[in-house]
Amino acid sequence: MSEGTSFDVIHCEGWDPVARALVGRLAPGTARERDATGEQYAVALVRPGTEIPPVLLEIAWQHRFARCHHIDEQGRRRASFEYRLLEDGALFLMKVEQWHYKSDDQEEFDKKTAGRTELSFGPDGEGWVHRAPRGYGGGSSSGHVRKAVSELTMPKPAFGDWEPLANSGPLFLRTPDAPETDPPMPAEERPWRPSVPLRPSDLDGMFTAGTRFSLSDSRSLVEIELRDAGELRMPSGRLVASDPAFLDAEAGHFTVTVPPGAYRVELAMIRFVDEPAHERAAAAKLVVADVPVVTWEAALWPGQDALFLGDGEFYGYGVDSGTGCFADVTALPEEMDDELLEKFTEVDPYCEVTPAGADGNIIAFTTGWGDGSYPTWIGRAADGTPVCFVTDMLILNDARISTA
């Protein structure tokens, strides 16, 4: 793209990659209102007299999200720059993807033969690069990469100040005097959505006895049963959630703490309606206070920032023994020995263990389908107080409540 190129600015819902066309054209005033409220919209930079925008911006400040696509003459996205709006108002470049097509008729994102490079960066500038120069069929390589944070950040652009976000050098931009507009497009029909981390499913329904869910990957119907798994003694109020096999003095605790005390642990079990003997633990809850949850957020360890999670990603703990647990840091042994591990073989579906000499205890529970990685969510009351922690086994993440 040559420097000083002139472009028309077209506000719209976005780019249809199948039709290879802009859809849902918006009046500039409508786009400006969405920018102010955080609702998503798109900005296309189009050379006068052409249809395919070399640059397309996707913006959703409500989700602290912005993305720039570079599009080739065939209407294929050839580069993508994804940003997050930080708490201090800076826009951080967290991900770059580039595709290298070998012919004009090659499909967009052809995994077998299109070359691909992906870079991702954390808040300190430490990152990861993955290269597949001949596509995934031709081998790949990965490695660490680092950039100065100053190279990855810029001020949030004001509405209409698109040049910094376009990653294209000096541009001459103009908005047509009488832009075409289309009828309003329902939100669910818009051609793109911002990348957002995994959000919890219906945790309230998950902890309501008798609720029935239809599993998304089958026709199975399951019903919720609640089990009291005992009290977790927390002399420090610093919670650890982990596979108990990995517990030792070095295990990290969540950054959000609770007042020292003893708190009930409750299990949400699912029982298959057509196979009553079959049950699984769907979630485990540490109940800090019996008050309604108004908001949910990810439980984080020190150094983690949910803004830097990609679409559908989450921070969770790994499970290799089919078992998870809650523990106060005062219950962590210096190292996990065979005698202590043996006690956790009695989990069915839960058990309580107090290591020798510890004031706190450990409550272990089975984890859904078994091994995997599972997030923990924090529920907060209307006044912002944390009232529960829930480890979600993700069995019901895409399930639907059933009236059957």
Helices and strands as residue ranges (DSSP letters): E 5-16, E 21-26, H 28-37, E 41-46, E 55-60, G 61-63, E 65-71, E 77-85, E 90-100, E 115-121, E 126-132, G 136-138, E 141-146, H 149-152, E 153-155, H 163-166, E 171-174, G 187-189, H 203-206, E 212-214, E 221-234, E 239-242, G 244-246, E 261-272, E 275-287, E 295-298, G 306-308, E 316-319, E 323-328, G 329-331, H 338-343, G 344-346, E 350-353, E 362-366, E 372-380, E 386-392, E 400-402
